[in-house]
Amino acid sequence: MNSKKAIDNFLEQKNIAVIGVSSKGKGFGVAVYSHLKNNGYNVYGVNNNGGKIDNDNLYKSLSEIPHKIDAIVTVIPPTETEKIVREIDSLGINHVWMQQGSESKSALEFCVSKGMNVIAGECIMMFAEPVKSIHSFHRWINKFLGKYPVN
């Protein structure tokens, strides 16, 4: 289980790249991007094909982003996450949140070996305040079942 301290540390970062944002305006990457943007984070979408989302540019790679990135959220297949964590290591980014389904044992081991703050297997929308809608309900269930990080 991820620690509350690690999650809070991640959420203190203000410049976040979301890897896997669709330019079609649909999908979980778009939901994460929009949630963070609407809650005051400086968010940068990354999509291998570029494009736009909500009139914002989608960057083809992390290195294209003209701003300092503090953290990333991966919403991509595990094999792609394995590549991205190596890239963020070379860019000096030390905070990574792997949404459910984007993590792999190899990516996790790499991040831990590099001393990164890594969150895996949790939905960021259950933690980035304010938590609304179905995510609020899921958070309540996890708290009730003792699966919500408390320390």
N, CA, C and O of each residue as an XYZ file, in Angstrom:
604
protein
N       0.848     -1.188      0.000
C       0.000      0.000      0.000
C       0.889      1.245      0.000
O       1.941      1.271      0.638
N       0.456      2.254     -0.713
C       1.168      3.526     -0.757
C       0.950      4.280      0.547
O      -0.119      4.194      1.150
N       1.963      5.017      0.977
C       1.818      5.773      2.224
C       1.135      7.112      1.962
O       1.265      7.693      0.885
N       0.418      7.580      2.953
C      -0.242      8.894      2.877
C       0.809      9.982      2.684
O       0.588     10.948      1.954
N       1.952      9.819      3.344
C       3.028     10.805      3.228
C       3.531     10.903      1.781
O       3.750     12.002      1.273
N       3.710      9.764      1.126
C       4.175      9.765     -0.264
C       3.136     10.405     -1.184
O       3.482     11.157     -2.096
N       1.863     10.102     -0.936
C       0.781     10.685     -1.739
C       0.729     12.195     -1.536
O       0.641     12.953     -2.502
N       0.782     12.629     -0.281
C       0.759     14.071      0.004
C       1.951     14.777     -0.630
O       1.815     15.876     -1.166
N       3.125     14.139     -0.567
C       4.325     14.708     -1.171
C       4.124     14.880     -2.674
O       4.493     15.910     -3.237
N       3.546     13.885     -3.317
C       3.276     13.988     -4.749
C       2.329     15.150     -5.035
O       2.572     15.952     -5.936
N       1.250     15.233     -4.262
C       0.220     16.247     -4.515
C       0.683     17.668     -4.199
O       0.017     18.629     -4.584
N       1.811     17.817     -3.507
C       2.388     19.141     -3.261
C       3.070     19.698     -4.511
O       3.332     20.898     -4.588
N       3.355     18.847     -5.478
C       3.986     19.282     -6.721
C       2.939     20.030     -7.540
O       1.777     19.624     -7.574
N       3.324     21.085     -8.182
C       2.339     21.908     -8.895
C       2.411     21.810    -10.415
O       1.439     22.131    -11.098
N       3.540     21.374    -10.951
C       3.714     21.277    -12.404
C       3.750     19.803    -12.792
O       4.768     19.130    -12.633
N       2.621     19.317    -13.302
C       2.458     17.881    -13.520
C       2.184     17.583    -14.991
O       1.318     18.200    -15.612
N       2.931     16.631    -15.534
C       2.673     16.145    -16.889
C       1.845     14.870    -16.783
O       2.151     13.976    -15.993
N       0.801     14.803    -17.585
C      -0.025     13.600    -17.651
C       0.312     12.899    -18.963
O       0.083     13.436    -20.047
N       0.857     11.702    -18.845
C       1.292     10.940    -20.008
C       0.147     10.029    -20.447
O      -0.275      9.147    -19.699
N      -0.353     10.247    -21.666
C      -1.439      9.420    -22.178
C      -2.751     10.162    -22.308
O      -3.816      9.576    -22.118
N      -2.689     11.454    -22.632
C      -3.896     12.268    -22.810
C      -4.308     12.204    -24.283
O      -3.518     12.535    -25.167
N      -5.525     11.785    -24.536
C      -6.024     11.675    -25.904
C      -6.446     13.038    -26.445
O      -7.055     13.838    -25.734
N      -6.119     13.291    -27.700
C      -6.552     14.539    -28.338
C      -8.017     14.463    -28.768
O      -8.574     15.451    -29.247
N      -8.637     13.304    -28.600
C     -10.051     13.132    -28.966
C     -10.987     13.599    -27.860
O     -12.206     13.603    -28.033
N     -10.414     13.995    -26.717
C     -11.236     14.518    -25.627
C     -11.928     13.455    -24.804
O     -12.823     13.765    -24.017
N     -11.531     12.215    -24.972
C     -12.144     11.114    -24.230
C     -11.061     10.273    -23.579
O      -9.891     10.344    -23.954
N     -11.464      9.479    -22.606
C     -10.548      8.546    -21.984
C     -10.103      8.992    -20.603
O     -10.328     10.128    -20.187
N      -9.463      8.060    -19.907
C      -9.075      8.319    -18.532
C      -7.959      9.350    -18.428
O      -7.913     10.116    -17.465
N      -7.059      9.380    -19.408
C      -6.008     10.395    -19.401
C      -6.580     11.798    -19.448
O      -6.078     12.699    -18.777
N      -7.624     11.985    -20.232
C      -8.302     13.282    -20.315
C      -8.971     13.608    -18.983
O      -8.932     14.751    -18.529
N      -9.582     12.606    -18.359
C     -10.240     12.826    -17.058
C      -9.229     13.258    -16.005
O      -9.496     14.181    -15.235
N      -8.075     12.606    -15.963
C      -7.027     12.974    -14.999
C      -6.523     14.381    -15.297
O      -6.406     15.206    -14.391
N      -6.226     14.655    -16.559
C      -5.750     15.975    -16.982
C      -6.726     17.062    -16.539
O      -6.323     18.051    -15.926
N      -8.001     16.878    -16.848
C      -9.023     17.883    -16.524
C      -9.189     18.057    -15.022
O      -9.321     19.181    -14.538
N      -9.184     16.950    -14.279
C      -9.344     17.022    -12.822
C      -8.214     17.843    -12.199
O      -8.461     18.722    -11.373
N      -6.987     17.554    -12.595
C      -5.847     18.285    -12.031
C      -5.871     19.752    -12.454
O      -5.627     20.642    -11.638
N      -6.162     19.998    -13.715
C      -6.210     21.382    -14.209
C      -7.287     22.182    -13.478
O      -7.054     23.323    -13.079
N      -8.451     21.588    -13.304
C      -9.562     22.271    -12.633
C      -9.321     22.474    -11.141
O     -10.042     23.231    -10.491
N      -8.316     21.804    -10.605
C      -8.008     21.934     -9.182
C      -6.715     22.699     -8.926
O      -6.096     22.552     -7.872
N      -6.309     23.522     -9.902
C      -5.228     24.468     -9.675
C      -3.827     24.015    -10.014
O      -2.870     24.750     -9.769
N      -3.680     22.836    -10.565
C      -2.344     22.382    -10.957
C      -2.002     22.936    -12.341
O      -2.888     23.155    -13.167
N      -0.717     23.156    -12.580
C      -0.229     23.466    -13.922
C      -0.022     22.109    -14.592
O       0.886     21.362    -14.226
N      -0.858     21.800    -15.563
C      -0.872     20.462    -16.145
C      -0.471     20.525    -17.612
O      -0.884     21.419    -18.351
N       0.339     19.557    -18.013
C       0.822     19.464    -19.385
C       0.517     18.062    -19.893
O       0.964     17.072    -19.312
N      -0.245     17.983    -20.977
C      -0.600     16.688    -21.548
C       0.458     16.205    -22.513
O       1.037     16.984    -23.270
N       0.702     14.905    -22.473
C       1.661     14.293    -23.391
C       0.942     13.187    -24.168
O       0.290     12.313    -23.598
N       1.090     13.265    -25.491
C       0.526     12.275    -26.401
C       1.521     12.142    -27.547
O       1.936     13.149    -28.121
N       1.905     10.932    -27.883
C       2.919     10.721    -28.929
C       2.598     11.419    -30.244
O       3.502     11.721    -31.023
N       1.323     11.676    -30.495
C       0.913     12.316    -31.745
C       0.696     13.817    -31.615
O       0.349     14.478    -32.594
N       0.895     14.363    -30.416
C       0.641     15.786    -30.222
C      -0.847     16.069    -30.256
O      -1.654     15.209    -29.903
N      -1.214     17.266    -30.677
C      -2.616     17.654    -30.761
C      -2.966     18.707    -29.735
O      -2.100     19.424    -29.233
N      -4.258     18.789    -29.428
C      -4.744     19.772    -28.453
C      -5.812     19.138    -27.579
O      -6.496     18.197    -27.979
N      -5.934     19.680    -26.374
C      -7.012     19.329    -25.456
C      -7.436     20.618    -24.764
O      -6.603     21.303    -24.172
N      -8.702     20.952    -24.830
C      -9.204     22.192    -24.221
C      -8.373     23.406    -24.641
O      -8.072     24.263    -23.811
N      -8.007     23.486    -25.899
C      -7.182     24.567    -26.456
C      -5.760     24.598    -25.911
O      -5.030     25.557    -26.162
N      -5.356     23.580    -25.177
C      -3.979     23.468    -24.691
C      -3.224     22.495    -25.596
O      -3.789     21.514    -26.081
N      -1.946     22.779    -25.814
C      -1.120     21.876    -26.609
C      -0.900     20.562    -25.881
O      -0.731     20.529    -24.662
N      -0.905     19.488    -26.646
C      -0.428     18.200    -26.156
C       0.975     18.039    -26.721
O       1.194     18.219    -27.919
N       1.903     17.706    -25.874
C       3.294     17.579    -26.290
C       3.582     16.142    -26.698
O       3.037     15.198    -26.126
N       4.448     15.991    -27.696
C       4.787     14.653    -28.183
C       5.733     13.915    -27.243
O       5.834     12.689    -27.289
N       6.416     14.662    -26.400
C       7.324     14.045    -25.431
C       7.528     14.995    -24.253
O       7.224     16.184    -24.341
N       8.035     14.469    -23.178
C       8.326     15.300    -22.002
C       9.353     16.373    -22.320
O       9.259     17.496    -21.824
N      10.332     16.031    -23.146
C      11.397     16.993    -23.446
C      10.896     18.185    -24.263
O      11.580     19.206    -24.327
N       9.726     18.082    -24.888
C       9.141     19.205    -25.637
C       8.494     20.248    -24.733
O       8.295     21.388    -25.153
N       8.167     19.881    -23.515
C       7.452     20.796    -22.618
C       8.394     21.928    -22.214
O       9.463     21.665    -21.665
N       8.019     23.185    -22.475
C       8.919     24.307    -22.213
C       8.884     24.815    -20.769
O       9.285     25.949    -20.502
N       8.419     24.003    -19.860
C       8.329     24.384    -18.451
C       8.952     23.287    -17.595
O       9.068     22.137    -18.019
N       9.347     23.660    -16.396
C       9.880     22.677    -15.451
C       8.742     21.758    -15.008
O       7.677     22.227    -14.604
N       8.971     20.473    -15.086
C       7.984     19.486    -14.656
C       8.451     18.896    -13.330
O       9.588     18.443    -13.200
N       7.547     18.911    -12.345
C       7.860     18.377    -11.018
C       7.477     16.912    -10.876
O       8.108     16.172    -10.122
N       6.438     16.489    -11.605
C       5.892     15.147    -11.415
C       5.167     14.707    -12.680
O       4.793     15.525    -13.522
N       4.976     13.383    -12.795
C       4.186     12.864    -13.908
C       3.140     11.888    -13.389
O       3.297     11.268    -12.337
N       2.066     11.775    -14.168
C       1.055     10.740    -13.961
C       1.032      9.922    -15.243
O       0.902     10.481    -16.332
N       1.159      8.595    -15.125
C       1.103      7.749    -16.310
C      -0.275      7.121    -16.450
O      -0.813      6.536    -15.509
N      -0.828      7.255    -17.641
C      -2.111      6.640    -17.987
C      -1.883      5.953    -19.339
O      -2.549      6.248    -20.331
N      -0.925      5.037    -19.340
C      -0.454      4.369    -20.550
C      -0.203      2.898    -20.227
O      -0.198      2.520    -19.055
N       0.005      2.065    -21.242
C       0.310      0.659    -20.970
C       1.611      0.503    -20.175
O       2.509      1.338    -20.283
N       1.710     -0.559    -19.384
C       2.903     -0.775    -18.556
C       4.218     -0.748    -19.337
O       5.219     -0.237    -18.834
N       4.233     -1.287    -20.551
C       5.481     -1.281    -21.326
C       5.925      0.137    -21.660
O       7.123      0.410    -21.739
N       4.970      1.042    -21.855
C       5.306      2.445    -22.110
C       5.757      3.137    -20.825
O       6.650      3.984    -20.851
N       5.140      2.774    -19.705
C       5.556      3.338    -18.413
C       7.010      2.985    -18.135
O       7.762      3.805    -17.608
N       7.408      1.764    -18.487
C       8.799      1.342    -18.277
C       9.774      2.252    -19.023
O      10.867      2.525    -18.528
N       9.391      2.716    -20.192
C      10.243      3.641    -20.959
C      10.224      5.039    -20.340
O      11.264      5.686    -20.219
N       9.046      5.493    -19.955
C       8.891      6.851    -19.412
C       9.676      7.028    -18.121
O      10.278      8.082    -17.916
N       9.688      6.026    -17.244
C      10.401      6.210    -15.969
C      11.897      6.377    -16.191
O      12.564      7.063    -15.416
N      12.422      5.768    -17.222
C      13.835      5.968    -17.542
C      14.063      7.391    -18.071
O      15.077      8.022    -17.771
N      13.113      7.875    -18.853
C      13.215      9.242    -19.371
C      13.130     10.266    -18.241
O      13.906     11.221    -18.217
N      12.196     10.081    -17.304
C      12.081     11.074    -16.229
C      13.307     11.059    -15.335
O      13.685     12.088    -14.775
N      13.929      9.897    -15.199
C      15.168      9.836    -14.422
C      16.226     10.715    -15.074
O      16.938     11.444    -14.382
N      16.336     10.655    -16.392
C      17.343     11.470    -17.088
C      16.993     12.955    -17.061
O      17.871     13.805    -17.210
N      15.698     13.272    -16.868
C      15.259     14.673    -16.807
C      15.232     15.224    -15.382
O      14.932     16.401    -15.179
N      15.539     14.389    -14.401
C      15.559     14.845    -13.009
C      14.189     14.962    -12.366
O      14.038     15.664    -11.366
N      13.188     14.289    -12.920
C      11.840     14.284    -12.334
C      11.765     13.116    -11.354
O      12.037     11.972    -11.719
N      11.395     13.411    -10.112
C      11.462     12.391     -9.063
C      10.120     11.952     -8.497
O      10.079     11.206     -7.518
N       9.035     12.396     -9.090
C       7.703     12.037     -8.588
C       6.909     11.418     -9.728
O       6.740     12.036    -10.779
N       6.423     10.202     -9.522
C       5.642      9.526    -10.556
C       4.446      8.819     -9.926
O       4.571      8.120     -8.920
N       3.294      9.017    -10.540
C       2.056      8.357    -10.122
C       1.644      7.459    -11.276
O       1.334      7.944    -12.364
N       1.638      6.156    -11.044
C       1.230      5.194    -12.058
C      -0.219      4.806    -11.788
O      -0.513      4.071    -10.846
N      -1.119      5.311    -12.631
C      -2.534      4.963    -12.490
C      -2.693      3.447    -12.596
O      -1.849      2.766    -13.180
N      -3.774      2.930    -12.031
C      -4.030      1.504    -12.111
C      -3.958      1.058    -13.568
O      -4.509      1.696    -14.465
N      -3.268     -0.045    -13.771
C      -3.135     -0.585    -15.121
C      -1.942     -0.065    -15.887
O      -1.602     -0.613    -16.935
N      -1.291      0.983    -15.393
C      -0.111      1.497    -16.103
C       1.190      1.075    -15.428
O       2.273      1.283    -15.975
N       1.086      0.487    -14.249
C       2.291      0.104    -13.526
C       2.774     -1.281    -13.956
O       2.006     -2.105    -14.453
N       4.060     -1.509    -13.750
C       4.644     -2.835    -13.944
C       5.686     -3.037    -12.855
O       6.199     -2.076    -12.283
N       5.986     -4.275    -12.582
C       6.994     -4.588    -11.570
C       8.334     -3.947    -11.939
O       9.023     -3.389    -11.085
N       8.689     -4.034    -13.204
C       9.957     -3.468    -13.674
C      10.009     -1.948    -13.472
O      11.014     -1.418    -12.997
N       8.933     -1.256    -13.832
C       8.890      0.207    -13.671
C       8.961      0.588    -12.200
O       9.669      1.526    -11.831
N       8.229     -0.137    -11.360
C       8.253      0.141     -9.918
C       9.647     -0.074     -9.343
O      10.154      0.766     -8.599
N      10.261     -1.193     -9.685
C      11.608     -1.487     -9.179
C      12.606     -0.427     -9.623
O      13.468     -0.022     -8.843
N      12.497      0.025    -10.867
C      13.396      1.062    -11.364
C      13.238      2.339    -10.550
O      14.228      2.925    -10.112
N      11.996      2.770    -10.348
C      11.739      4.008     -9.597
C      12.269      3.911     -8.173
O      12.899      4.844     -7.674
N      12.016      2.792     -7.525
C      12.495      2.601     -6.148
C      14.020      2.619     -6.120
O      14.616      3.214     -5.222
N      14.656      1.972     -7.099
C      16.124      1.927     -7.127
C      16.736      3.309     -7.318
O      17.878      3.544     -6.924
N      15.982      4.223     -7.922
C      16.455      5.590     -8.156
C      16.022      6.554     -7.056
O      16.326      7.745     -7.121
N      15.314      6.049     -6.047
C      14.891      6.894     -4.931
C      13.745      7.830     -5.266
O      13.565      8.852     -4.605
N      12.970      7.493     -6.285
C      11.839      8.342     -6.676
C      10.671      8.149     -5.720
O      10.518      7.098     -5.098
N       9.857      9.183     -5.620
C       8.582      9.084     -4.909
C       7.599      8.495     -5.911
O       7.188      9.174     -6.852
N       7.221      7.240     -5.715
C       6.359      6.559     -6.677
C       5.078      6.084     -6.000
O       5.109      5.467     -4.935
N       3.956      6.386     -6.641
C       2.642      5.935     -6.202
C       2.134      5.021     -7.312
O       2.203      5.377     -8.488
N       1.628      3.855     -6.951
C       1.144      2.925     -7.969
C      -0.144      2.253     -7.521
O      -0.354      1.979     -6.339
N      -0.998      1.997     -8.506
C      -2.216      1.248     -8.240
C      -3.321      2.019     -7.558
O      -4.302      1.426     -7.109
N      -3.183      3.326     -7.471
C      -4.221      4.181     -6.884
C      -4.684      5.171     -7.945
O      -3.940      5.500     -8.869
N      -5.901      5.634     -7.804
C      -6.437      6.644     -8.712
C      -6.185      8.029     -8.122
O      -6.649      8.331     -7.022
N      -5.464      8.856     -8.840
C      -5.129     10.188     -8.338
C      -6.377     11.021     -8.065
O      -6.351     11.929     -7.235
N      -7.471     10.713     -8.764
C      -8.691     11.501     -8.565
C      -9.390     11.173     -7.245
O     -10.352     11.845     -6.871
N      -8.915     10.145     -6.535
C      -9.426      9.866     -5.186
C      -8.652     10.646     -4.127
O      -9.017     10.631     -2.951
N      -7.583     11.328     -4.543
C      -6.713     12.007     -3.586
C      -6.544     13.498     -3.852
O      -6.412     14.274     -2.905
N      -6.545     13.921     -5.119
C      -6.350     15.340     -5.457
C      -7.645     16.090     -5.154
O      -8.647     15.937     -5.852
N      -7.602     16.895     -4.108
C      -8.797     17.610     -3.637
C      -9.191     18.744     -4.580
O      -8.325     19.348     -5.213
N     -10.479     19.038     -4.681
C     -11.567     18.336     -4.018
C     -11.931     17.058     -4.771
O     -11.925     17.015     -6.001
N     -12.243     16.037     -4.010
C     -12.642     14.757     -4.584
C     -14.157     14.777     -4.745
O     -14.889     15.015     -3.784
N     -14.618     14.528     -5.957
C     -16.047     14.637     -6.258
C     -16.558     13.360     -6.913
O     -15.791     12.460     -7.256
N     -17.862     13.311     -7.074
C     -18.529     12.302     -7.875
C     -18.215     10.891     -7.393
O     -18.117     10.635     -6.193
N     -18.061      9.992     -8.343
C     -17.844      8.579     -8.036
C     -16.544      8.370     -7.267
O     -16.424      7.416     -6.498
N     -15.575      9.254     -7.471
C     -14.297      9.106     -6.774
C     -14.447      9.332     -5.275
O     -13.739      8.718     -4.477
N     -15.351     10.197     -4.898
C     -15.641     10.409     -3.479
C     -16.236      9.142     -2.877
O     -15.884      8.753     -1.763
N     -17.124      8.509     -3.606
C     -17.737      7.261     -3.156
C     -16.688      6.153     -3.047
O     -16.659      5.418     -2.060
N     -15.824      6.034     -4.064
C     -14.756      5.028     -4.019
C     -13.822      5.268     -2.838
O     -13.379      4.323     -2.186
N     -13.529      6.527     -2.570
C     -12.665      6.847     -1.430
C     -13.331      6.409     -0.133
O     -12.677      5.833      0.737
N     -14.626      6.677      0.003
C     -15.353      6.281      1.207
C     -15.310      4.760      1.374
O     -15.087      4.258      2.476
N     -15.526      4.033      0.281
C     -15.478      2.568      0.354
C     -14.097      2.103      0.795
O     -13.985      1.243      1.670
N     -13.047      2.659      0.202
C     -11.687      2.263      0.578
C     -11.396      2.571      2.038
O     -10.737      1.784      2.718
N     -11.879      3.703      2.525
C     -11.699      4.025      3.945
C     -12.438      3.011      4.808
O     -11.899      2.522      5.801
N     -13.665      2.699      4.428
C     -14.482      1.747      5.179
C     -13.816      0.369      5.228
O     -13.848     -0.304      6.258
N     -13.218     -0.042      4.115
C     -12.577     -1.356      4.033
C     -11.139     -1.363      4.551
O     -10.489     -2.409      4.565
N     -10.641     -0.198      4.978
C      -9.274     -0.120      5.484
C      -8.215     -0.143      4.399
O      -7.058     -0.459      4.673
N      -8.592      0.186      3.175
C      -7.650      0.180      2.055
C      -7.135      1.570      1.704
O      -6.313      1.715      0.799
N      -7.608      2.588      2.410
C      -7.205      3.965      2.124
C      -5.985      4.300      2.974
O      -6.017      4.112      4.190
N      -4.907      4.794      2.360
C      -3.698      5.121      3.130
C      -3.970      6.173      4.206
O      -4.543      7.226      3.927
N      -3.557      5.877      5.425
C      -3.775      6.820      6.528
C      -2.468      7.311      7.139
O      -2.481      8.289      7.887
N      -1.362      6.678      6.850
C      -0.071      7.148      7.378
C       1.065      6.778      6.459
O       2.220      7.094      6.747
